[in-house]
Amino acid sequence: MAAAHEPHPHIKEVLISREQLDVRIRELGAQISEDYRGKDLLLVSVLKGAIYFMADLSRAITIPLSLDFMAISSYAGGKQNTGVVRLLKDLDEHITGRHVLLAEDIIDTGLTASYLLRILRARGPESLRICTLLDKTVRRIVDDLPIDYRGFIIPDVFVVGYGLDFRQIYRNLPFIGVLKDEVMEAT
């Protein structure tokens, strides 16, 4: 167990605390509830990283909604996005004529989100918008990416926790943290 001043022995810095996450997600949920009142809302998320955000966001939204998931692969198990996106699991729900909100854990280059928007738009939703917990704007390659709801803008650091991983671990940390350099270099 980590000491009180140290949240986890592999974490260099807590970037966003659990308390900050809770407050901001409640704010996002309130805004989404207002914007989608009276509409057929389908909240779509990408496994595995966004699962914690999706669960908390869906509970913060006070209007009726449906949930669905996709699974994609865009990383080669490390910290760099390969730029190649593969669809591993598609939606179970039909989205034609529905109001779809894509809930992302993090958007950095924008390549993955752009890919998802392209394939979802082709299915004829009534509307398609993005809500991201983390926005790493400094790494953006896709300039015209429409992000309607944003939790936090973060610097160009590799983050883990609250669903985000490094080689499939650290997802269960209750905060967003920066790994120590030696942890990433050791693998």
Secondary structure by P-SEA (a helix, b strand, c coil): cccccccccccccccccaaaaaaaaaaaaaaaaaaacccbbbbbbccccaaaaaaaaaaaccccccccbbbbbcccccccccccccccccccccccccbbbbbbcccccaaaaaaaaaaaaaacccbbbbbbccccccccccccccccccccccccccccccccccccccccccbbbbccaaaaaac
